[in-house]
Amino acid sequence: MADIKAAFDQAQKDVKTLTKRPSNDDMLFLYAHFKQATEGDVKGARPGMLDMVGRAKYDAWAKLKGTKAEEAMKKYVDKVAALLKTHK
């Protein structure tokens, strides 16, 4: 757990060094896995129809319900590594 936590912390720093903005799908992936890793399962009510961004974020996070924090961290780290290769 300590190793993946350290890699997760580093990935959070590394993602800020990207020179190109990732696609919306990649951004939602990163958001959802970050939230799942740090807060657990989604909480609260789903945003309304007019809040399209909030709704997309909520839905992406809700799909990860039941995913363990370590698994979400690993997928986040792997995605950042892939983005660093293609977005530098």
N, C-alpha and C positions, 0 to 999 in steps of 0.2 A: 504493500500500500504506500509506503514512504517513497518508493521509486516512482510510482505512477503519479503521486501527488507532486513531486518535484518536477517531473516532465510536464505535467498539467500547468503548473505555475510558469514554467519556462515558455510553454506554448502560448500562454496568454500574453507574454511579452513579445514573442516572436511574431504573432499575428499582427501586431501594430506596426511591424516593419515592412509589410507588403506594400509594393509600389503601385499595384493595380487593385481596384476594388473587386472583391470576389462577386460571383453571380448572386442573385437573390436567393437561389436554392442553397448555395454554399453558406450564405449569411444565416439563413434560417437553421441550417444544420448546426452551425457553430453555436448560435443562440440557444437552441433547444438542448444540445448536449452540455453546454455550460450550465444552464439552469438546472438540468437534471442532476449534474454532478455536484452542484453547490447547494441546491435547495430541495432536491427530491422530486416527487411527483407534483404535477401541476396543481395549483390551488386557485380558488376563487371562481367566479363566473366567467363564462366565455364572453369576450367583448361583442358588442352589437354589430349589426350588419354595416353600419357606416364607418366603423373603425377597422378598415381592411388590414392595416399593418398589424394592429394589436391582435386581430383575429387570426392572422396567418402565424404570428409568433405563438399564440396560445395553442393553435392546432398542432404546430410542429412539436411543441413541448409535450402536449397531451399524448402524442403517438408513442412517446418514450415511457409511458406509465409502467412502473414495475421494473424498469432498468436499474441495475445497481450503479451506485456512484462511480465505482472503479471502472466499470464497463463504459460509462458515459465519458469519463476522463480519457480512457484509452482511445475511444473513437474521435474525441476532440483533438487529441495529440496527433493522431494519424492524419486527420483532415488538414490540420495546420501544416504538417510536414509536406503533404501533397501540394497544398497551396503555395508553400514557399518555393517549391520546385518550378511551378508554372507561372507564378505572379511576381517574380523578382525582376 
